[in-house]
Structures are given as structure tokens and as C-alpha cells.
Amino acid sequence: MLEILRDRGVEFDVVEYLKHPLTRTDLERIVDAIPDEPAELVRKDKRFGELGLDAGDHTTKEAVVDLLLEHPELMQRPIVFKGDDALICRPSDKVLAFLD
């Protein structure tokens, strides 16, 4: 992802949210900016299962934000912002269409 941005000469900031946790306001901004349903922001991987979570319990904006405040490692990434819009760029090449 970073290589794609560099190759296109795009200036960007990397937010290391596990080292510097996002605030409720930050997470609400992300949820509001992505075109997907809030639940798409949550990784439903092994860790999700280890925590005994149920995807059906994390579908609303408030529930997703609460979950990611407690378990930031479950956030889908990378997320790219362009102005007020954002996209979960997984797979990474989704960023190309988003930036055009």
C-alpha cells in the first residue's frame, strides 16, 4: 500500500493506531466517511473468535466504535482518506481507483 502511494507521488500520513490509540471522535469520523456499513470496519478473524464475539452484535456505528475502542487490533486496515471520504483499501490496489 505505501509503495503504491509513493509510486504515485501521493503525500500521506501513517497513523500507528496501536501505538497511539484513536479516540471515539476519530473512530466515528472513520465510520461516517467509509461507504460501507459500520460492521465492515471490523476484522472477523481469529482474534475476533478468540474474544467470543458475535458479528451480529457489532453492526451499528455505536457498537463498532465501542468495540474498536476496546479492541483496536480488530480494525480493518489500511484505511485511506481523501478529503472527507475514506475507503478500507483491502486489497491494497483498491486505493488506485479511490485516488483517481
GROMACS elastic network, one bead per residue, 0.5 to 0.9 nm:
[ bonds ]
;  ai    aj funct       b0    kb
    1     4     6  0.51260   500
    1     5     6  0.64352   500
    1     6     6  0.87022   500
    1    78     6  0.79178   500
    1    89     6  0.83373   500
    1    91     6  0.88107   500
    1    92     6  0.52515   500
    1    93     6  0.73271   500
    1    95     6  0.78051   500
    2     5     6  0.51497   500
    2     6     6  0.61161   500
    2     7     6  0.85215   500
    2    12     6  0.88277   500
    2    92     6  0.89990   500
    3     6     6  0.50325   500
    3     7     6  0.59442   500
    3     8     6  0.85229   500
    4     7     6  0.51869   500
    4     8     6  0.63362   500
    4     9     6  0.87416   500
    4    10     6  0.87207   500
    4    92     6  0.82529   500
    4    93     6  0.78364   500
    4    95     6  0.81806   500
    4    96     6  0.79484   500
    5     8     6  0.52124   500
    5     9     6  0.62640   500
    5    10     6  0.51904   500
    5    11     6  0.75157   500
    5    12     6  0.77620   500
    5    95     6  0.82912   500
    5    96     6  0.85533   500
    6    10     6  0.58722   500
    6    11     6  0.75733   500
    6    12     6  0.87248   500
    7    10     6  0.76941   500
   12    80     6  0.89407   500
   15    18     6  0.87484   500
   15    19     6  0.88257   500
   15    20     6  0.77954   500
   16    19     6  0.55621   500
   16    20     6  0.60151   500
   16    21     6  0.78818   500
   17    22     6  0.58732   500
   17    72     6  0.75107   500
   17    73     6  0.87707   500
   18    21     6  0.55809   500
   18    22     6  0.82644   500
   18    72     6  0.66740   500
   18    73     6  0.70205   500
   21    69     6  0.79484   500
   21    72     6  0.74960   500
   22    25     6  0.79593   500
   22    26     6  0.57034   500
   22    27     6  0.65453   500
   22    68     6  0.88229   500
   22    69     6  0.73584   500
   22    72     6  0.81420   500
   23    26     6  0.50339   500
   23    27     6  0.63209   500
   23    28     6  0.85630   500
   23    69     6  0.73115   500
   24    27     6  0.52041   500
   24    28     6  0.60654   500
   24    29     6  0.85535   500
   24    65     6  0.66469   500
   24    66     6  0.79011   500
   24    68     6  0.89351   500
   24    69     6  0.69595   500
   25    28     6  0.50797   500
   25    29     6  0.61178   500
   25    30     6  0.86924   500
   26    29     6  0.51803   500
   26    30     6  0.64140   500
   26    31     6  0.88410   500
   27    30     6  0.50651   500
   27    31     6  0.62171   500
   27    32     6  0.85619   500
   27    64     6  0.87823   500
   27    65     6  0.59703   500
   27    68     6  0.78348   500
   27    69     6  0.81033   500
   28    31     6  0.50977   500
   28    32     6  0.60748   500
   28    33     6  0.85016   500
   28    61     6  0.73862   500
   28    62     6  0.82157   500
   28    65     6  0.65942   500
   29    32     6  0.51313   500
   29    33     6  0.60537   500
   29    34     6  0.88150   500
   29    84     6  0.88231   500
   30    33     6  0.50555   500
   30    34     6  0.62837   500
   30    41     6  0.88308   500
   30    79     6  0.83810   500
   30    81     6  0.86532   500
   30    85     6  0.86014   500
   30    86     6  0.69068   500
   30    87     6  0.88302   500
   31    34     6  0.57151   500
   31    35     6  0.84610   500
   31    36     6  0.82781   500
   31    37     6  0.80415   500
   31    38     6  0.57250   500
   31    41     6  0.74963   500
   31    61     6  0.67229   500
   31    64     6  0.84754   500
   31    65     6  0.80352   500
   31    86     6  0.87606   500
   32    35     6  0.79246   500
   32    38     6  0.82162   500
   32    61     6  0.83762   500
   32    85     6  0.85368   500
   32    86     6  0.86644   500
   33    36     6  0.88145   500
   33    81     6  0.81550   500
   33    84     6  0.63012   500
   33    86     6  0.50573   500
   33    87     6  0.76718   500
   34    37     6  0.78491   500
   34    38     6  0.81007   500
   34    41     6  0.87106   500
   34    79     6  0.88192   500
   34    81     6  0.88825   500
   34    85     6  0.63954   500
   34    87     6  0.52754   500
   34    88     6  0.72289   500
   35    38     6  0.88522   500
   35    85     6  0.81566   500
   35    86     6  0.75712   500
   35    87     6  0.71050   500
   36    39     6  0.80121   500
   36    40     6  0.62356   500
   36    41     6  0.80376   500
   36    87     6  0.82687   500
   36    88     6  0.85587   500
   37    40     6  0.56586   500
   37    41     6  0.77999   500
   37    59     6  0.75978   500
   37    60     6  0.81788   500
   37    61     6  0.84349   500
   38    41     6  0.57397   500
   38    42     6  0.78656   500
   38    58     6  0.82390   500
   38    59     6  0.61124   500
   38    60     6  0.60998   500
   38    61     6  0.54567   500
   38    62     6  0.88817   500
   38    63     6  0.88163   500
   38    64     6  0.64430   500
   38    65     6  0.86370   500
   39    42     6  0.56152   500
   39    43     6  0.87180   500
   39    55     6  0.77763   500
   39    56     6  0.88305   500
   39    58     6  0.60643   500
   39    60     6  0.69213   500
   39    61     6  0.77888   500
   39    63     6  0.87665   500
   39    64     6  0.64011   500
   40    43     6  0.75340   500
   40    59     6  0.84255   500
   40    76     6  0.76380   500
   40    88     6  0.85561   500
   41    64     6  0.76341   500
   41    68     6  0.89737   500
   41    74     6  0.82553   500
   41    75     6  0.57372   500
   41    76     6  0.51522   500
   41    77     6  0.81585   500
   41    88     6  0.75472   500
   42    45     6  0.89940   500
   42    48     6  0.87609   500
   42    55     6  0.87224   500
   42    58     6  0.82499   500
   42    64     6  0.71939   500
   42    67     6  0.85676   500
   42    68     6  0.77429   500
   42    74     6  0.55561   500
   42    76     6  0.55840   500
   43    46     6  0.89362   500
   43    47     6  0.85429   500
   43    48     6  0.70797   500
   43    73     6  0.83485   500
   43    75     6  0.57286   500
   43    76     6  0.53291   500
   43    77     6  0.87596   500
   44    47     6  0.75470   500
   44    48     6  0.52373   500
   44    49     6  0.72571   500
   44    53     6  0.88657   500
   44    55     6  0.74387   500
   44    74     6  0.73910   500
   45    48     6  0.52585   500
   45    49     6  0.65748   500
   45    50     6  0.88022   500
   45    74     6  0.80153   500
   46    49     6  0.51547   500
   46    50     6  0.61374   500
   46    51     6  0.87170   500
   47    51     6  0.62141   500
   47    52     6  0.87212   500
   47    73     6  0.84758   500
   47    74     6  0.75128   500
   48    51     6  0.53511   500
   48    52     6  0.67137   500
   48    53     6  0.58820   500
   48    54     6  0.82182   500
   48    55     6  0.87606   500
   48    74     6  0.70074   500
   49    52     6  0.50537   500
   49    53     6  0.59530   500
   49    54     6  0.79915   500
   50    53     6  0.76898   500
   53    56     6  0.87729   500
   53    57     6  0.76893   500
   53    58     6  0.86381   500
   54    57     6  0.55405   500
   54    58     6  0.72950   500
   55    58     6  0.54637   500
   55    59     6  0.71897   500
   56    59     6  0.61863   500
   57    60     6  0.82811   500
   57    63     6  0.73186   500
   57    64     6  0.88381   500
   58    61     6  0.81483   500
   58    62     6  0.84330   500
   58    63     6  0.51135   500
   58    64     6  0.53491   500
   58    65     6  0.89525   500
   58    66     6  0.89925   500
   58    67     6  0.75591   500
   59    62     6  0.84542   500
   59    63     6  0.65337   500
   59    64     6  0.65102   500
   60    63     6  0.52223   500
   60    64     6  0.61023   500
   60    65     6  0.85133   500
   61    64     6  0.52572   500
   61    65     6  0.60917   500
   61    66     6  0.85342   500
   62    65     6  0.52036   500
   62    66     6  0.60640   500
   62    67     6  0.85463   500
   63    66     6  0.51324   500
   63    67     6  0.60988   500
   63    68     6  0.86332   500
   64    67     6  0.50944   500
   64    68     6  0.61337   500
   64    69     6  0.85373   500
   65    68     6  0.51824   500
   65    69     6  0.60813   500
   65    70     6  0.86774   500
   66    69     6  0.52175   500
   66    70     6  0.64700   500
   66    71     6  0.86144   500
   67    70     6  0.52592   500
   67    71     6  0.58661   500
   67    72     6  0.76673   500
   67    74     6  0.82777   500
   68    73     6  0.75312   500
   68    74     6  0.65214   500
   68    75     6  0.64124   500
   69    72     6  0.57965   500
   70    73     6  0.89903   500
   71    74     6  0.58819   500
   71    75     6  0.79997   500
   72    75     6  0.56785   500
   73    76     6  0.83439   500
   75    78     6  0.88966   500
   76    79     6  0.74644   500
   76    88     6  0.68802   500
   76    89     6  0.88099   500
   76    90     6  0.80852   500
   77    80     6  0.86361   500
   77    88     6  0.61467   500
   77    89     6  0.68231   500
   77    90     6  0.68766   500
   78    87     6  0.83766   500
   78    88     6  0.59303   500
   78    89     6  0.55154   500
   78    90     6  0.67387   500
   78    91     6  0.88596   500
   78    92     6  0.76784   500
   79    86     6  0.66074   500
   79    87     6  0.55460   500
   79    89     6  0.57519   500
   79    90     6  0.83583   500
   80    85     6  0.83879   500
   80    86     6  0.53946   500
   80    87     6  0.54303   500
   80    88     6  0.65714   500
   80    89     6  0.66851   500
   80    95     6  0.73743   500
   80    98     6  0.86612   500
   81    84     6  0.68074   500
   81    85     6  0.56496   500
   81    87     6  0.66335   500
   82    85     6  0.53785   500
   82    86     6  0.61358   500
   82    87     6  0.85881   500
   82    98     6  0.81699   500
   82    99     6  0.72939   500
   83    86     6  0.79023   500
   86    89     6  0.89949   500
   86    98     6  0.86797   500
   87    90     6  0.87863   500
   87    94     6  0.83929   500
   87    95     6  0.78218   500
   87    98     6  0.74687   500
   88    91     6  0.84762   500
   88    92     6  0.87917   500
   88    94     6  0.82035   500
   88    95     6  0.85133   500
   89    92     6  0.50946   500
   89    93     6  0.70810   500
   89    94     6  0.51858   500
   89    95     6  0.55993   500
   89    98     6  0.86771   500
   90    93     6  0.74329   500
   90    94     6  0.65300   500
   90    95     6  0.83869   500
   91    94     6  0.59635   500
   91    95     6  0.83808   500
   92    95     6  0.60511   500
   92    96     6  0.83356   500
   93    96     6  0.56814   500
   93    97     6  0.78543   500
   94    97     6  0.58665   500
   94    98     6  0.65207   500
   94    99     6  0.89373   500
   95    99     6  0.60577   500
   95   100     6  0.86717   500
   96    99     6  0.54107   500
   96   100     6  0.64439   500
   97   100     6  0.52923   500
